[in-house]
Each structure stands twice: as C-alpha cells, then as structure tokens.
C-alpha cells in the first residue's frame, strides 16, 4: 500500500493558488515525489465537499479537499476530519499552528500520528483566548505531538518559550512550477507567456531604477513607512520608480493612495492590484531592488520569489529574513525602521550594480537549500527515526527510493 499523508490548513480563509504560491501545495507535491499519497484540506465556506486532483508522480497523487468547516475567529473546525472513519485512512497527519482548535482536537483523536508545522512567532491577536488556550489546552497538546516543525528560528524560540520540546526548524520552500509556468513548453524557443497589460504598463519604465513591493497593502506591511522612505530616495534618485503589486481593504488602499498623493509620489508609482504567479517573471524582471519592510511576517514567500528571480532584497527582521538572509552577503536585513537608514541602504544598492549582482547571486544559491524536496526529506527522515503508526510506511518509502 502507498503511505498516505493528510495536511490541514486550519485557518478559516479561502485561498487562491493562481495569485499566491501556496505552501501546502508545494510541500504536498514534494511528499508525493517521495512516494506518498497526500491530501490537503482547505477551508470551504460552502456546505458541499469538493475534491480536486492536482498532481501525480509515479503512481502517487496529491489532492485538495475543499471542506466545509465551522468558523470560530480564525479557526476552522472540520467535523468530518475528526471522524474515525476519515482519520484511519492516513499514516501521518500534519496540522498547522499550535493554537488552532483543530490541533488540540487532533491531539486527542490521533496523537500517535500527529505532527505540527507552525509558523507564527508572536502573540498578535485575541490575547485573552490565547491565554485560556495556553492554560487549559496547551499542556495536552505538547504531550501528544509526535513531531513539532517550525518555519523559522523565531517560531522555534516562540514555541520553546511555551513549553514545547524537540522543536525542529525546517523552513519554507518555493514551488517553482507556479512561477515557471511563464515558460512556453510548446516550442523550444524559450519564450515566456506574457501578460500584455502588464507588459504595456512596464514599458514606461525605460532605464529608470525600480524598487519593488509585492504583498497585501495593510498596516502590518508598513506601507506608509515605505512611502515615506521612497520620498527620501527620490531626493537622491529623482528618476526612481516604485512598482507595487497587491491590494487590500478599500478603506486601507484609499488611505495609502491619498497619502502617496499628499507626498507627491503618484507619478512615480506603478501599481498592479493583482498579477498571477505565471506572470511574475515580468514584475521581478523589471525590478532593481525588492523592499520588504513588514512589521511582522511568518515567512514571506516574496523573499523566496525575489531570490529565485535574482532581485536583491532589503528587508526588516521577520520569520523569512532571519532564515534566508545573511546580512550584507545574500541581502540586507535592517533591524530598525529608520527612514534615513532604509533610504541610505537603498541608495547604496541603486548606485552599485556589482553589489546588487553579488547579493542576488548569493541569494539565488539559497533557493536550492530551501527547496520543498529538501524539507520533505527532513520530514521523512524524522519519521523514519520515529516510525509512523503503520509499520509498512517507511519500508514502503525506502523500497520506492531503492527502485528509482
């Protein structure tokens, strides 16, 4: 029998794989390549369940189960998953975030085959509920998990301070298949599929220097700070453009655009509310420097995308930057939110093409180290050290590896 893994995204929000590089899908594909069948559960706000087969490799399959869940705050509680008849089909169950109700419920239902893959490294919201969870439920969770994986060393310290033991940092990978869909495989020309609207807008750039921001437009991402910093950059580099990709709540975006107009930046900003993954090569290809001034981010997939497309990064301290960036070698990581310091470091990069190239090349080497296949190997090797509930699982995986 083919060993089978269940991977739950417990947040009660709908996802869109066309515009975002979904971590669950990237890891799921890698696990399939290692000889597992893998099902991913995503939240569905409709009553009916929808199955979607999205990937196959040598007889193994990755499916998405769009499953209705009961929503409580950011939690999604999947009653169907908690049924014995559902869980018995799986040899390993991966749950996301220690404080999600599903993590606690699964620790009661199937502790012998439950692994946690956690990302947050700060108590951000619902402080009272978090305290109640930590006091009443957390001790039972920490005693029940077979393995605890985290996305960054910041998350590792966070969980250790809450009483978790044997926490393993495995990071986050990048599913290249989404961003590399721009290549036209129907011929050998190496041509890429182009979004004409994006291309037409980018033609106005010419040879002007370009700063890039990709992400949601919200307070957590420090948009006003970035606009203030850009204003300072223009004093030294008046031809510079800020290329922004992303959208947000209308109340937020209206405020940001009004502020940009107040600063006199409107003519120096190019904005795309949304660009599909397969067209991101056009965006990154136009950029000289990527800006990631977020106040908080679990990881930041745009950091990996920037590294893949060889765009040097200036980032704040966050889960992704501390994992990926060696300051001054593979990027720039700034610990303060000083507009003067950020503008100065941006100016230095814009004026030094060789430094930009060096940072970008060193960052590109990080992509191989942070691949989903390497992360899947880490998970599989850890499970070999502590065999899954079915005795045949690791033996079957090893036999598959020997056969290839």
C-alpha positions as CSV (number, residue, x, y, z in Angstrom):
1,X,0.0,0.0,0.0
2,X,1.1,3.6,-0.7
3,X,1.5,5.5,2.6
4,X,-0.9,8.4,2.9
5,X,-0.5,11.9,4.5
6,X,-3.2,14.4,5.5
7,X,-2.2,18.0,5.6
8,X,-4.6,20.5,7.2
9,X,-4.6,24.3,6.7
10,X,-6.6,25.2,9.8
11,X,-7.1,28.9,9.1
12,X,-10.7,29.7,8.2
13,X,-10.0,31.6,5.0
14,X,-10.3,30.8,1.3
15,X,-7.1,30.5,-0.8
16,X,-6.3,31.2,-4.4
17,X,-3.4,29.3,-5.9
18,X,-3.3,31.5,-9.1
19,X,-2.2,34.6,-7.3
20,X,-0.3,33.1,-4.3
21,X,2.3,30.4,-4.0
22,X,0.6,28.1,-1.6
23,X,3.0,26.5,0.9
24,X,0.8,23.4,1.4
25,X,0.7,22.6,-2.3
26,X,4.5,23.0,-2.6
27,X,5.2,20.6,0.3
28,X,2.4,18.3,-0.8
29,X,4.0,17.9,-4.3
30,X,7.4,17.2,-2.7
31,X,5.9,14.5,-0.4
32,X,4.2,12.9,-3.5
33,X,7.6,12.8,-5.2
34,X,8.9,10.9,-2.1
35,X,6.4,8.1,-2.6
36,X,3.3,9.3,-0.6
37,X,-0.3,10.0,-1.4
38,X,-1.1,13.4,0.1
39,X,-4.4,15.1,0.7
40,X,-4.6,18.8,1.6
41,X,-7.6,20.2,3.4
42,X,-8.6,23.8,2.6
43,X,-11.4,25.8,4.1
44,X,-14.6,25.9,2.0
45,X,-17.5,28.2,3.1
46,X,-20.0,26.2,1.2
47,X,-21.7,23.0,2.6
48,X,-20.6,20.6,-0.2
49,X,-17.1,19.0,-0.3
50,X,-15.1,19.4,-3.5
51,X,-12.2,17.1,-4.4
52,X,-9.5,18.3,-6.8
53,X,-6.7,16.1,-8.0
54,X,-3.8,18.5,-8.9
55,X,-0.6,16.4,-9.2
56,X,0.6,12.9,-9.9
57,X,4.1,11.3,-9.8
58,X,4.9,7.7,-10.3
59,X,1.5,6.4,-9.1
60,X,1.2,8.8,-6.1
61,X,-1.4,11.5,-6.0
62,X,-1.9,15.0,-4.5
63,X,-5.5,16.0,-3.9
64,X,-7.1,19.1,-2.5
65,X,-10.1,18.5,-0.3
66,X,-12.2,21.7,-0.2
67,X,-14.0,21.0,3.0
68,X,-16.7,22.9,4.9
69,X,-15.6,24.0,8.3
70,X,-17.2,25.6,11.3
71,X,-15.6,29.1,11.6
72,X,-14.6,30.5,15.0
73,X,-12.4,33.6,14.9
74,X,-9.5,32.5,12.6
75,X,-10.1,28.8,13.4
76,X,-11.7,26.3,11.1
77,X,-13.1,23.2,12.8
78,X,-13.5,20.3,10.3
79,X,-16.0,17.9,11.9
80,X,-15.6,15.4,9.0
81,X,-11.9,15.2,9.6
82,X,-12.5,14.2,13.3
83,X,-14.4,11.1,12.3
84,X,-12.5,7.8,13.0
85,X,-13.5,6.6,9.5
86,X,-11.8,9.6,8.0
87,X,-8.6,9.6,10.0
88,X,-7.9,5.9,9.8
89,X,-7.0,6.3,6.1
90,X,-3.9,8.3,6.9
91,X,-0.5,7.3,8.3
92,X,0.6,10.8,9.1
93,X,-1.5,13.9,9.9
94,X,0.1,17.4,9.6
95,X,-1.7,20.2,11.4
96,X,-0.9,23.9,11.2
97,X,-0.4,26.3,14.2
98,X,-0.3,25.1,17.8
99,X,-3.2,27.3,19.0
100,X,-5.7,26.3,16.4
101,X,-8.6,24.3,17.9
102,X,-8.1,21.6,15.3
103,X,-4.6,21.0,16.6
104,X,-5.9,20.3,20.0
105,X,-8.8,18.1,18.8
106,X,-6.4,16.1,16.6
107,X,-4.0,15.7,19.5
108,X,-6.9,13.9,21.4
109,X,-8.0,11.9,18.4
110,X,-4.8,10.7,16.7
111,X,-1.7,11.5,18.9
112,X,0.2,8.5,17.5
113,X,0.4,10.0,14.0
114,X,0.1,13.8,14.5
115,X,2.8,16.3,13.5
116,X,2.6,20.1,14.0
117,X,4.0,22.5,11.4
118,X,4.0,26.0,13.0
119,X,4.8,29.5,11.7
120,X,3.8,32.4,13.9
121,X,6.4,33.7,16.4
122,X,4.4,36.4,18.3
123,X,1.0,36.6,20.2
124,X,-0.7,39.1,17.9
125,X,-4.5,38.8,18.3
126,X,-7.2,37.5,20.7
127,X,-4.9,37.7,23.7
128,X,-7.5,36.5,26.2
129,X,-8.4,33.5,24.2
130,X,-4.7,32.7,23.6
131,X,-4.1,32.8,27.4
132,X,-7.0,30.5,28.0
133,X,-5.9,28.1,25.3
134,X,-2.3,28.1,26.7
135,X,-3.5,27.5,30.3
136,X,-6.1,24.8,29.6
137,X,-5.3,23.0,26.4
138,X,-1.6,23.6,25.5
139,X,-0.1,21.1,28.1
140,X,-2.2,18.3,26.5
141,X,-1.0,19.3,23.0
142,X,2.7,19.4,23.9
143,X,2.5,15.9,25.4
144,X,0.6,14.4,22.4
145,X,2.5,15.6,19.3
146,X,4.8,13.1,17.6
147,X,6.9,15.8,15.9
148,X,7.0,19.6,16.0
149,X,8.3,21.5,13.0
150,X,8.6,25.3,12.5
151,X,9.1,27.7,9.7
152,X,11.8,29.9,11.3
153,X,14.1,30.1,14.3
154,X,11.9,32.9,15.6
155,X,9.0,30.4,15.7
156,X,11.2,27.8,17.3
157,X,12.1,30.2,20.2
158,X,8.4,31.1,20.5
159,X,7.2,27.5,20.9
160,X,10.1,26.6,23.2
161,X,9.1,29.5,25.5
162,X,5.6,28.0,25.6
163,X,6.9,24.6,26.8
164,X,7.5,22.7,23.5
165,X,10.4,20.3,23.4
166,X,12.4,19.0,20.4
167,X,11.3,21.7,18.0
168,X,12.8,21.3,14.6
169,X,13.3,24.3,12.2
170,X,12.7,23.1,8.6
171,X,11.9,26.4,7.0
172,X,9.7,27.0,3.9
173,X,10.3,26.1,0.3
174,X,9.2,27.6,-3.0
175,X,7.1,25.7,-5.6
176,X,8.8,26.8,-8.7
177,X,6.2,25.2,-11.0
178,X,3.8,28.1,-10.5
179,X,6.3,30.9,-11.2
180,X,7.9,29.0,-14.0
181,X,4.6,28.4,-15.9
182,X,5.5,31.5,-17.8
183,X,7.8,29.4,-20.0
184,X,6.2,28.2,-23.2
185,X,6.7,24.5,-23.3
186,X,5.0,24.1,-26.7
187,X,8.2,25.0,-28.5
188,X,11.9,25.2,-27.9
189,X,12.2,29.0,-28.2
190,X,12.4,29.6,-24.5
191,X,9.7,32.3,-24.9
192,X,7.6,33.1,-21.9
193,X,3.9,33.7,-21.7
194,X,3.4,37.4,-21.4
195,X,0.6,39.4,-19.8
196,X,0.2,42.2,-22.3
197,X,-1.5,44.6,-19.9
198,X,1.5,44.2,-17.5
199,X,4.0,44.5,-20.4
200,X,2.4,47.7,-21.8
201,X,2.5,49.4,-18.4
202,X,6.1,48.3,-17.7
203,X,7.3,49.8,-21.0
204,X,7.0,53.3,-19.5
205,X,9.9,52.4,-17.1
206,X,12.6,52.5,-19.7
207,X,16.0,52.6,-18.0
208,X,14.8,54.2,-14.8
209,X,15.7,52.4,-11.5
210,X,12.8,50.4,-9.9
211,X,12.0,49.5,-6.3
212,X,9.6,46.6,-6.0
213,X,7.0,45.7,-3.3
214,X,4.8,42.6,-3.6
215,X,2.2,41.9,-1.0
216,X,-1.0,42.9,0.7
217,X,-1.5,46.6,1.3
218,X,-2.2,46.8,5.0
219,X,-0.8,48.3,8.2
220,X,1.2,45.2,9.2
221,X,3.2,45.6,6.0
222,X,4.3,49.2,6.9
223,X,3.1,50.8,3.7
224,X,3.2,54.4,4.9
225,X,6.8,53.9,6.1
226,X,7.7,52.6,2.7
227,X,6.1,55.6,1.0
228,X,8.0,58.0,3.3
229,X,11.2,56.1,2.6
230,X,10.6,56.3,-1.1
231,X,10.1,60.0,-0.8
232,X,13.6,60.2,0.7
233,X,15.0,58.0,-2.1
234,X,13.6,60.3,-4.7
235,X,15.7,63.2,-3.3
236,X,18.8,61.3,-4.3
237,X,17.4,59.4,-7.2
238,X,14.6,61.5,-8.8
239,X,14.1,59.1,-11.7
240,X,13.4,56.1,-9.4
241,X,10.0,54.3,-9.6
242,X,8.2,52.3,-7.0
243,X,6.5,49.2,-8.5
244,X,3.7,47.9,-6.2
245,X,1.9,44.6,-6.7
246,X,-1.0,43.8,-4.4
247,X,-4.3,45.0,-3.0
248,X,-6.1,45.3,0.4
249,X,-9.2,46.6,2.0
250,X,-10.6,49.6,0.2
251,X,-10.5,51.7,3.4
252,X,-6.8,51.0,3.7
253,X,-5.8,51.4,0.0
254,X,-7.8,54.7,-0.3
255,X,-5.8,56.0,2.7
256,X,-2.5,54.9,1.2
257,X,-3.1,56.4,-2.2
258,X,-4.3,59.7,-0.6
259,X,-1.1,59.7,1.4
260,X,1.0,59.0,-1.7
261,X,-0.7,61.9,-3.5
262,X,0.0,64.1,-0.4
263,X,3.7,63.2,-0.7
264,X,3.7,64.0,-4.4
265,X,4.5,60.3,-5.3
266,X,1.7,59.5,-7.6
267,X,3.6,59.9,-10.9
268,X,6.5,57.8,-9.5
269,X,4.4,54.7,-8.6
270,X,3.2,51.9,-10.9
271,X,0.5,49.7,-9.2
272,X,-1.0,46.3,-10.2
273,X,-3.7,45.1,-7.8
274,X,-3.1,41.5,-8.9
275,X,-0.6,39.6,-11.1
276,X,-0.9,35.8,-11.5
277,X,2.1,33.6,-10.5
278,X,2.8,32.7,-14.1
279,X,3.4,36.3,-15.0
280,X,5.5,37.3,-12.0
281,X,8.7,37.0,-14.2
282,X,7.7,40.2,-15.8
283,X,7.4,42.0,-12.5
284,X,10.6,40.8,-11.0
285,X,12.4,41.3,-14.3
286,X,11.7,45.0,-14.1
287,X,13.0,45.5,-10.6
288,X,16.4,46.5,-9.3
289,X,15.7,46.1,-5.5
290,X,12.9,44.4,-3.6
291,X,11.6,46.1,-0.4
292,X,10.1,44.1,2.4
293,X,9.5,46.5,5.3
294,X,6.9,44.4,7.1
295,X,6.4,44.8,10.8
296,X,5.6,41.1,11.1
297,X,5.5,38.2,8.7
298,X,5.5,34.4,9.4
299,X,7.8,33.9,6.5
300,X,7.2,36.0,3.3
301,X,7.1,33.9,0.1
302,X,8.0,37.0,-1.8
303,X,11.5,36.8,-0.3
304,X,12.0,33.3,-2.0
305,X,10.5,34.6,-5.2
306,X,12.9,37.6,-5.2
307,X,15.8,35.2,-4.6
308,X,14.7,33.0,-7.5
309,X,14.5,35.9,-9.9
310,X,17.8,37.4,-8.6
311,X,16.4,40.6,-7.3
312,X,18.4,41.8,-4.2
313,X,16.3,42.3,-1.1
314,X,16.2,44.9,1.7
315,X,14.1,43.5,4.5
316,X,13.0,44.1,8.1
317,X,13.6,41.4,10.7
318,X,10.9,38.7,10.3
319,X,10.5,34.9,10.1
320,X,11.7,34.7,6.5
321,X,14.5,37.2,6.6
322,X,16.3,35.7,9.6
323,X,16.0,32.3,8.0
324,X,17.1,33.3,4.5
325,X,19.3,36.4,4.6
326,X,22.9,36.7,5.7
327,X,23.1,40.5,6.1
328,X,25.5,42.0,3.5
329,X,26.0,38.7,1.8
330,X,22.7,37.4,0.4
331,X,20.6,40.5,1.1
332,X,20.2,43.4,3.5
333,X,18.3,43.0,6.8
334,X,17.7,46.1,8.8
335,X,16.7,45.9,12.5
336,X,15.2,49.4,12.8
337,X,12.5,51.3,10.9
338,X,14.6,54.4,10.3
339,X,13.6,56.1,7.1
340,X,17.0,57.6,6.8
341,X,18.8,54.3,7.2
342,X,16.5,52.5,4.7
343,X,16.8,55.2,2.1
344,X,20.6,55.2,2.5
345,X,20.9,51.5,2.0
346,X,18.5,51.6,-1.0
347,X,20.6,54.4,-2.5
348,X,23.8,52.4,-2.0
349,X,22.3,49.4,-3.9
350,X,20.9,51.6,-6.7
351,X,24.4,53.1,-7.2
352,X,26.3,49.9,-7.1
353,X,25.4,47.4,-9.8
354,X,28.1,44.9,-8.8
355,X,26.9,44.8,-5.2
356,X,23.3,44.2,-6.5
357,X,24.6,41.3,-8.6
358,X,26.6,39.8,-5.8
359,X,23.7,39.9,-3.3
360,X,21.4,38.4,-5.9
361,X,23.7,35.6,-6.9
362,X,24.3,34.6,-3.3
363,X,20.5,34.7,-2.6
364,X,19.8,32.5,-5.6
365,X,22.0,29.8,-4.1
366,X,19.7,29.8,-1.1
367,X,16.8,28.6,-3.2
368,X,18.3,25.1,-3.5
369,X,18.8,24.9,0.2
370,X,15.2,26.0,0.8
371,X,13.5,23.6,-1.6
372,X,10.4,21.7,-0.7
373,X,12.1,18.5,-1.7
374,X,14.7,19.1,1.0
375,X,12.1,19.9,3.5
376,X,10.1,16.8,2.6
377,X,13.3,14.8,3.1
378,X,13.7,16.2,6.6
379,X,10.1,15.2,7.5
380,X,10.5,11.7,6.0
381,X,13.9,11.2,7.8
382,X,12.4,12.3,11.1
383,X,9.5,9.9,10.7
384,X,11.9,7.1,9.9
385,X,13.6,7.8,13.2
386,X,10.1,7.5,14.9
387,X,8.1,5.2,12.7
388,X,4.5,6.1,11.7
389,X,1.5,4.2,13.0
390,X,1.6,1.8,10.1
391,X,4.7,-0.4,10.1
392,X,4.8,-0.6,6.4
393,X,5.1,3.1,5.8
394,X,8.8,3.8,5.9
395,X,9.7,0.4,4.5
396,X,7.5,1.1,1.5
397,X,9.1,4.5,1.1
398,X,12.6,3.1,1.2
399,X,11.7,0.4,-1.3
400,X,10.4,3.1,-3.6
401,X,13.6,5.1,-3.3
402,X,15.7,2.0,-4.0
403,X,13.6,1.2,-7.1
404,X,14.4,4.7,-8.5
